[in-house]
Amino acid sequence: MIEALVALAVVAVSVTAIGSVVATNIRGTRALGERLALVETTRAILADMPDREHLVAGNLLGEYAGHRWRVDVAPFVNDLVDPNRPGPWTPHAVVVNVRSTSGRLLRIDTVRLHRAQASQKSQGSQK
């Protein structure tokens, strides 16, 4: 009788351990799937952004595949860019935020180059 109780206790502990591993695996798989969906949505949004000739400072908002997204475009401010010596390209900081239905957020910060306008070029050559 004692041997049966010990065997039953060992089986119960083993089943509990296996159940814990399975539950952890399921949570990890679900989180990985959600992260992959956020990355794919972000890639699609970046691919559908206006080209560099039509990229302007401001905000874009929308929803794609059940994910809410926001793109913020602003002039890139940095000590490496000299405003007194404009070049043919103007850098813009682009921040993409994508939020899933569960609330997870993916943020991508990047820089896109925008061709300087003719008026900026002529002002730079007159100096």
MODELLER restraints for C-alpha pairs under 7 A, 6 or more apart:
rsr = mdl.restraints
at = mdl.atoms
rsr.add(forms.Gaussian(group=physical.xy_distance, feature=features.Distance(at['CA:38:A'], at['CA:98:A']), mean=6.74, stdev=0.5))
rsr.add(forms.Gaussian(group=physical.xy_distance, feature=features.Distance(at['CA:38:A'], at['CA:100:A']), mean=6.82, stdev=0.5))
rsr.add(forms.Gaussian(group=physical.xy_distance, feature=features.Distance(at['CA:38:A'], at['CA:106:A']), mean=6.64, stdev=0.5))
rsr.add(forms.Gaussian(group=physical.xy_distance, feature=features.Distance(at['CA:41:A'], at['CA:64:A']), mean=6.92, stdev=0.5))
rsr.add(forms.Gaussian(group=physical.xy_distance, feature=features.Distance(at['CA:42:A'], at['CA:98:A']), mean=6.55, stdev=0.5))
rsr.add(forms.Gaussian(group=physical.xy_distance, feature=features.Distance(at['CA:52:A'], at['CA:113:A']), mean=6.57, stdev=0.5))
rsr.add(forms.Gaussian(group=physical.xy_distance, feature=features.Distance(at['CA:52:A'], at['CA:114:A']), mean=5.12, stdev=0.5))
rsr.add(forms.Gaussian(group=physical.xy_distance, feature=features.Distance(at['CA:53:A'], at['CA:114:A']), mean=6.39, stdev=0.5))
rsr.add(forms.Gaussian(group=physical.xy_distance, feature=features.Distance(at['CA:53:A'], at['CA:115:A']), mean=6.60, stdev=0.5))
rsr.add(forms.Gaussian(group=physical.xy_distance, feature=features.Distance(at['CA:55:A'], at['CA:114:A']), mean=6.92, stdev=0.5))
rsr.add(forms.Gaussian(group=physical.xy_distance, feature=features.Distance(at['CA:56:A'], at['CA:73:A']), mean=6.91, stdev=0.5))
rsr.add(forms.Gaussian(group=physical.xy_distance, feature=features.Distance(at['CA:57:A'], at['CA:73:A']), mean=4.70, stdev=0.5))
rsr.add(forms.Gaussian(group=physical.xy_distance, feature=features.Distance(at['CA:57:A'], at['CA:74:A']), mean=4.80, stdev=0.5))
rsr.add(forms.Gaussian(group=physical.xy_distance, feature=features.Distance(at['CA:57:A'], at['CA:75:A']), mean=6.86, stdev=0.5))
rsr.add(forms.Gaussian(group=physical.xy_distance, feature=features.Distance(at['CA:58:A'], at['CA:72:A']), mean=5.92, stdev=0.5))
rsr.add(forms.Gaussian(group=physical.xy_distance, feature=features.Distance(at['CA:58:A'], at['CA:73:A']), mean=5.21, stdev=0.5))
rsr.add(forms.Gaussian(group=physical.xy_distance, feature=features.Distance(at['CA:58:A'], at['CA:74:A']), mean=6.48, stdev=0.5))
rsr.add(forms.Gaussian(group=physical.xy_distance, feature=features.Distance(at['CA:59:A'], at['CA:70:A']), mean=6.99, stdev=0.5))
rsr.add(forms.Gaussian(group=physical.xy_distance, feature=features.Distance(at['CA:59:A'], at['CA:71:A']), mean=5.59, stdev=0.5))
rsr.add(forms.Gaussian(group=physical.xy_distance, feature=features.Distance(at['CA:59:A'], at['CA:72:A']), mean=4.59, stdev=0.5))
rsr.add(forms.Gaussian(group=physical.xy_distance, feature=features.Distance(at['CA:59:A'], at['CA:73:A']), mean=6.26, stdev=0.5))
rsr.add(forms.Gaussian(group=physical.xy_distance, feature=features.Distance(at['CA:60:A'], at['CA:70:A']), mean=5.64, stdev=0.5))
rsr.add(forms.Gaussian(group=physical.xy_distance, feature=features.Distance(at['CA:60:A'], at['CA:71:A']), mean=5.01, stdev=0.5))
rsr.add(forms.Gaussian(group=physical.xy_distance, feature=features.Distance(at['CA:60:A'], at['CA:72:A']), mean=6.57, stdev=0.5))
rsr.add(forms.Gaussian(group=physical.xy_distance, feature=features.Distance(at['CA:61:A'], at['CA:69:A']), mean=5.85, stdev=0.5))
rsr.add(forms.Gaussian(group=physical.xy_distance, feature=features.Distance(at['CA:61:A'], at['CA:70:A']), mean=4.55, stdev=0.5))
rsr.add(forms.Gaussian(group=physical.xy_distance, feature=features.Distance(at['CA:61:A'], at['CA:71:A']), mean=6.50, stdev=0.5))
rsr.add(forms.Gaussian(group=physical.xy_distance, feature=features.Distance(at['CA:62:A'], at['CA:68:A']), mean=5.93, stdev=0.5))
rsr.add(forms.Gaussian(group=physical.xy_distance, feature=features.Distance(at['CA:62:A'], at['CA:69:A']), mean=5.45, stdev=0.5))
rsr.add(forms.Gaussian(group=physical.xy_distance, feature=features.Distance(at['CA:62:A'], at['CA:70:A']), mean=6.60, stdev=0.5))
rsr.add(forms.Gaussian(group=physical.xy_distance, feature=features.Distance(at['CA:63:A'], at['CA:69:A']), mean=5.83, stdev=0.5))
rsr.add(forms.Gaussian(group=physical.xy_distance, feature=features.Distance(at['CA:66:A'], at['CA:101:A']), mean=6.76, stdev=0.5))
rsr.add(forms.Gaussian(group=physical.xy_distance, feature=features.Distance(at['CA:67:A'], at['CA:98:A']), mean=6.47, stdev=0.5))
rsr.add(forms.Gaussian(group=physical.xy_distance, feature=features.Distance(at['CA:67:A'], at['CA:99:A']), mean=5.61, stdev=0.5))
rsr.add(forms.Gaussian(group=physical.xy_distance, feature=features.Distance(at['CA:67:A'], at['CA:100:A']), mean=4.81, stdev=0.5))
rsr.add(forms.Gaussian(group=physical.xy_distance, feature=features.Distance(at['CA:67:A'], at['CA:101:A']), mean=6.28, stdev=0.5))
rsr.add(forms.Gaussian(group=physical.xy_distance, feature=features.Distance(at['CA:68:A'], at['CA:98:A']), mean=5.80, stdev=0.5))
rsr.add(forms.Gaussian(group=physical.xy_distance, feature=features.Distance(at['CA:68:A'], at['CA:99:A']), mean=5.31, stdev=0.5))
rsr.add(forms.Gaussian(group=physical.xy_distance, feature=features.Distance(at['CA:68:A'], at['CA:100:A']), mean=6.70, stdev=0.5))
rsr.add(forms.Gaussian(group=physical.xy_distance, feature=features.Distance(at['CA:69:A'], at['CA:97:A']), mean=5.54, stdev=0.5))
rsr.add(forms.Gaussian(group=physical.xy_distance, feature=features.Distance(at['CA:69:A'], at['CA:98:A']), mean=4.32, stdev=0.5))
rsr.add(forms.Gaussian(group=physical.xy_distance, feature=features.Distance(at['CA:69:A'], at['CA:99:A']), mean=6.23, stdev=0.5))
rsr.add(forms.Gaussian(group=physical.xy_distance, feature=features.Distance(at['CA:70:A'], at['CA:96:A']), mean=5.88, stdev=0.5))
rsr.add(forms.Gaussian(group=physical.xy_distance, feature=features.Distance(at['CA:70:A'], at['CA:97:A']), mean=5.25, stdev=0.5))
rsr.add(forms.Gaussian(group=physical.xy_distance, feature=features.Distance(at['CA:70:A'], at['CA:98:A']), mean=6.59, stdev=0.5))
rsr.add(forms.Gaussian(group=physical.xy_distance, feature=features.Distance(at['CA:71:A'], at['CA:94:A']), mean=6.86, stdev=0.5))
rsr.add(forms.Gaussian(group=physical.xy_distance, feature=features.Distance(at['CA:71:A'], at['CA:95:A']), mean=5.61, stdev=0.5))
rsr.add(forms.Gaussian(group=physical.xy_distance, feature=features.Distance(at['CA:71:A'], at['CA:96:A']), mean=4.53, stdev=0.5))
rsr.add(forms.Gaussian(group=physical.xy_distance, feature=features.Distance(at['CA:71:A'], at['CA:97:A']), mean=6.43, stdev=0.5))
rsr.add(forms.Gaussian(group=physical.xy_distance, feature=features.Distance(at['CA:72:A'], at['CA:94:A']), mean=5.71, stdev=0.5))
rsr.add(forms.Gaussian(group=physical.xy_distance, feature=features.Distance(at['CA:72:A'], at['CA:95:A']), mean=5.15, stdev=0.5))
rsr.add(forms.Gaussian(group=physical.xy_distance, feature=features.Distance(at['CA:72:A'], at['CA:96:A']), mean=6.60, stdev=0.5))
rsr.add(forms.Gaussian(group=physical.xy_distance, feature=features.Distance(at['CA:73:A'], at['CA:92:A']), mean=6.43, stdev=0.5))
rsr.add(forms.Gaussian(group=physical.xy_distance, feature=features.Distance(at['CA:73:A'], at['CA:93:A']), mean=5.71, stdev=0.5))
rsr.add(forms.Gaussian(group=physical.xy_distance, feature=features.Distance(at['CA:73:A'], at['CA:94:A']), mean=4.66, stdev=0.5))
rsr.add(forms.Gaussian(group=physical.xy_distance, feature=features.Distance(at['CA:73:A'], at['CA:95:A']), mean=6.62, stdev=0.5))
rsr.add(forms.Gaussian(group=physical.xy_distance, feature=features.Distance(at['CA:74:A'], at['CA:92:A']), mean=5.53, stdev=0.5))
rsr.add(forms.Gaussian(group=physical.xy_distance, feature=features.Distance(at['CA:74:A'], at['CA:93:A']), mean=5.33, stdev=0.5))
rsr.add(forms.Gaussian(group=physical.xy_distance, feature=features.Distance(at['CA:74:A'], at['CA:94:A']), mean=6.74, stdev=0.5))
rsr.add(forms.Gaussian(group=physical.xy_distance, feature=features.Distance(at['CA:75:A'], at['CA:91:A']), mean=6.42, stdev=0.5))
rsr.add(forms.Gaussian(group=physical.xy_distance, feature=features.Distance(at['CA:75:A'], at['CA:92:A']), mean=4.46, stdev=0.5))
rsr.add(forms.Gaussian(group=physical.xy_distance, feature=features.Distance(at['CA:75:A'], at['CA:93:A']), mean=5.87, stdev=0.5))
rsr.add(forms.Gaussian(group=physical.xy_distance, feature=features.Distance(at['CA:76:A'], at['CA:91:A']), mean=5.39, stdev=0.5))
rsr.add(forms.Gaussian(group=physical.xy_distance, feature=features.Distance(at['CA:76:A'], at['CA:92:A']), mean=4.63, stdev=0.5))
rsr.add(forms.Gaussian(group=physical.xy_distance, feature=features.Distance(at['CA:76:A'], at['CA:93:A']), mean=4.82, stdev=0.5))
rsr.add(forms.Gaussian(group=physical.xy_distance, feature=features.Distance(at['CA:85:A'], at['CA:124:A']), mean=6.47, stdev=0.5))
rsr.add(forms.Gaussian(group=physical.xy_distance, feature=features.Distance(at['CA:86:A'], at['CA:124:A']), mean=5.98, stdev=0.5))
rsr.add(forms.Gaussian(group=physical.xy_distance, feature=features.Distance(at['CA:88:A'], at['CA:115:A']), mean=5.95, stdev=0.5))
rsr.add(forms.Gaussian(group=physical.xy_distance, feature=features.Distance(at['CA:88:A'], at['CA:116:A']), mean=5.27, stdev=0.5))
rsr.add(forms.Gaussian(group=physical.xy_distance, feature=features.Distance(at['CA:89:A'], at['CA:113:A']), mean=5.93, stdev=0.5))
rsr.add(forms.Gaussian(group=physical.xy_distance, feature=features.Distance(at['CA:89:A'], at['CA:114:A']), mean=5.47, stdev=0.5))
rsr.add(forms.Gaussian(group=physical.xy_distance, feature=features.Distance(at['CA:89:A'], at['CA:115:A']), mean=4.54, stdev=0.5))
rsr.add(forms.Gaussian(group=physical.xy_distance, feature=features.Distance(at['CA:89:A'], at['CA:116:A']), mean=5.05, stdev=0.5))
rsr.add(forms.Gaussian(group=physical.xy_distance, feature=features.Distance(at['CA:90:A'], at['CA:113:A']), mean=5.61, stdev=0.5))
rsr.add(forms.Gaussian(group=physical.xy_distance, feature=features.Distance(at['CA:90:A'], at['CA:114:A']), mean=5.06, stdev=0.5))
rsr.add(forms.Gaussian(group=physical.xy_distance, feature=features.Distance(at['CA:90:A'], at['CA:115:A']), mean=6.08, stdev=0.5))
rsr.add(forms.Gaussian(group=physical.xy_distance, feature=features.Distance(at['CA:90:A'], at['CA:116:A']), mean=5.61, stdev=0.5))
rsr.add(forms.Gaussian(group=physical.xy_distance, feature=features.Distance(at['CA:91:A'], at['CA:111:A']), mean=6.40, stdev=0.5))
rsr.add(forms.Gaussian(group=physical.xy_distance, feature=features.Distance(at['CA:91:A'], at['CA:112:A']), mean=5.75, stdev=0.5))
rsr.add(forms.Gaussian(group=physical.xy_distance, feature=features.Distance(at['CA:91:A'], at['CA:113:A']), mean=4.48, stdev=0.5))
rsr.add(forms.Gaussian(group=physical.xy_distance, feature=features.Distance(at['CA:91:A'], at['CA:114:A']), mean=6.05, stdev=0.5))
rsr.add(forms.Gaussian(group=physical.xy_distance, feature=features.Distance(at['CA:92:A'], at['CA:111:A']), mean=5.54, stdev=0.5))
rsr.add(forms.Gaussian(group=physical.xy_distance, feature=features.Distance(at['CA:92:A'], at['CA:112:A']), mean=5.25, stdev=0.5))
rsr.add(forms.Gaussian(group=physical.xy_distance, feature=features.Distance(at['CA:92:A'], at['CA:113:A']), mean=6.06, stdev=0.5))
rsr.add(forms.Gaussian(group=physical.xy_distance, feature=features.Distance(at['CA:92:A'], at['CA:114:A']), mean=6.95, stdev=0.5))
rsr.add(forms.Gaussian(group=physical.xy_distance, feature=features.Distance(at['CA:93:A'], at['CA:110:A']), mean=6.05, stdev=0.5))
rsr.add(forms.Gaussian(group=physical.xy_distance, feature=features.Distance(at['CA:93:A'], at['CA:111:A']), mean=4.62, stdev=0.5))
rsr.add(forms.Gaussian(group=physical.xy_distance, feature=features.Distance(at['CA:93:A'], at['CA:112:A']), mean=6.52, stdev=0.5))
rsr.add(forms.Gaussian(group=physical.xy_distance, feature=features.Distance(at['CA:94:A'], at['CA:109:A']), mean=5.88, stdev=0.5))
rsr.add(forms.Gaussian(group=physical.xy_distance, feature=features.Distance(at['CA:94:A'], at['CA:110:A']), mean=5.22, stdev=0.5))
rsr.add(forms.Gaussian(group=physical.xy_distance, feature=features.Distance(at['CA:94:A'], at['CA:111:A']), mean=5.63, stdev=0.5))
rsr.add(forms.Gaussian(group=physical.xy_distance, feature=features.Distance(at['CA:94:A'], at['CA:112:A']), mean=6.85, stdev=0.5))
rsr.add(forms.Gaussian(group=physical.xy_distance, feature=features.Distance(at['CA:95:A'], at['CA:108:A']), mean=5.74, stdev=0.5))
rsr.add(forms.Gaussian(group=physical.xy_distance, feature=features.Distance(at['CA:95:A'], at['CA:109:A']), mean=4.56, stdev=0.5))
rsr.add(forms.Gaussian(group=physical.xy_distance, feature=features.Distance(at['CA:95:A'], at['CA:110:A']), mean=6.41, stdev=0.5))
rsr.add(forms.Gaussian(group=physical.xy_distance, feature=features.Distance(at['CA:96:A'], at['CA:107:A']), mean=5.58, stdev=0.5))
rsr.add(forms.Gaussian(group=physical.xy_distance, feature=features.Distance(at['CA:96:A'], at['CA:108:A']), mean=5.08, stdev=0.5))
rsr.add(forms.Gaussian(group=physical.xy_distance, feature=features.Distance(at['CA:96:A'], at['CA:109:A']), mean=6.47, stdev=0.5))
rsr.add(forms.Gaussian(group=physical.xy_distance, feature=features.Distance(at['CA:97:A'], at['CA:105:A']), mean=6.79, stdev=0.5))
rsr.add(forms.Gaussian(group=physical.xy_distance, feature=features.Distance(at['CA:97:A'], at['CA:106:A']), mean=5.74, stdev=0.5))
rsr.add(forms.Gaussian(group=physical.xy_distance, feature=features.Distance(at['CA:97:A'], at['CA:107:A']), mean=4.53, stdev=0.5))
rsr.add(forms.Gaussian(group=physical.xy_distance, feature=features.Distance(at['CA:97:A'], at['CA:108:A']), mean=6.60, stdev=0.5))
rsr.add(forms.Gaussian(group=physical.xy_distance, feature=features.Distance(at['CA:98:A'], at['CA:105:A']), mean=5.68, stdev=0.5))
rsr.add(forms.Gaussian(group=physical.xy_distance, feature=features.Distance(at['CA:98:A'], at['CA:106:A']), mean=5.25, stdev=0.5))
rsr.add(forms.Gaussian(group=physical.xy_distance, feature=features.Distance(at['CA:98:A'], at['CA:107:A']), mean=6.52, stdev=0.5))
rsr.add(forms.Gaussian(group=physical.xy_distance, feature=features.Distance(at['CA:99:A'], at['CA:105:A']), mean=4.47, stdev=0.5))
rsr.add(forms.Gaussian(group=physical.xy_distance, feature=features.Distance(at['CA:99:A'], at['CA:106:A']), mean=6.50, stdev=0.5))
